[in-house]
């Protein structure tokens, strides 16, 4: 299945996932923004909550609630991957 998102959006996702994995010790399939929402809002972690506020502020020019949207996009990508692997069985 071909990813239909614009090239620069996909490169941004790659950079975010690499940052989360390599520098922040997270999982490869989770974006830094999505993790900021998950850990900061859902998990109540103070540091990640601050990170979410900073990231949301940086992206406020483009969209509202960037980290929440990134979190839901991470979940949707995970669901799609699970569906594809179930179809392959």
C-alpha positions in Angstrom: 0.0 0.0 0.0 1.5 3.3 -1.1 1.7 6.2 1.4 -0.2 9.0 -0.3 1.0 11.8 2.1 3.3 14.5 0.6 7.0 13.6 0.5 8.0 16.4 3.0 5.4 15.2 5.5 6.8 11.6 5.3 10.3 13.0 5.8 9.1 14.9 8.8 7.6 11.8 10.3 10.8 9.9 9.7 12.8 12.6 11.5 10.3 12.7 14.4 10.4 8.9 14.8 14.2 8.8 14.5 14.5 11.6 17.2 12.1 9.6 19.4 14.0 6.4 18.9 17.7 7.4 18.8 17.9 10.4 21.2 14.9 9.9 23.5 15.0 6.0 23.8 11.4 5.5 22.5 9.9 3.1 20.1 10.6 3.4 16.3 7.0 3.6 15.3 6.0 6.5 17.5 6.6 10.1 16.7 8.1 12.5 19.2 4.9 14.6 19.0 2.7 11.6 19.6 4.8 10.4 22.5 4.7 13.9 24.0 0.9 13.7 24.0 0.8 10.1 25.3 3.3 10.6 28.1 2.4 14.2 28.9 -1.4 14.2 28.8 -2.4 10.6 29.2 0.5 9.6 31.4 0.8 12.7 33.5 4.6 13.0 33.0 5.6 16.6 33.7 8.6 16.7 31.4 6.6 15.3 28.5 3.8 17.7 29.3 6.2 20.6 28.9 7.6 19.0 25.6 4.0 18.8 24.3 3.4 22.5 25.1 6.6 23.5 23.2 5.9 21.3 20.2 2.2 22.4 20.0 3.4 26.0 20.2 6.0 25.4 17.4 3.4 23.9 15.1 0.6 26.3 16.1 1.3 28.2 12.8 0.2 25.1 10.9 -2.5 23.4 13.1 -4.1 23.3 16.5 -3.4 20.4 18.9 -0.5 19.0 16.8 0.6 16.5 19.4 -2.9 15.1 19.9 -3.3 14.7 16.2 0.1 13.1 15.9 -0.8 10.6 18.7 -4.0 9.6 16.8 -2.0 9.4 13.5 0.5 7.0 15.3 -2.4 4.9 16.5 -3.9 4.8 13.0 -0.6 3.7 11.4 -0.4 0.9 14.0 -3.9 -0.2 13.3 -3.2 -0.2 9.5 0.0 -2.3 10.0 -1.9 -4.8 12.2 -4.7 -5.1 9.6 -2.1 -5.6 6.8 -0.3 -8.3 8.8 -3.6 -10.1 9.5 -4.5 -10.1 5.8 -1.2 -11.6 5.0 -1.8 -14.6 7.2 
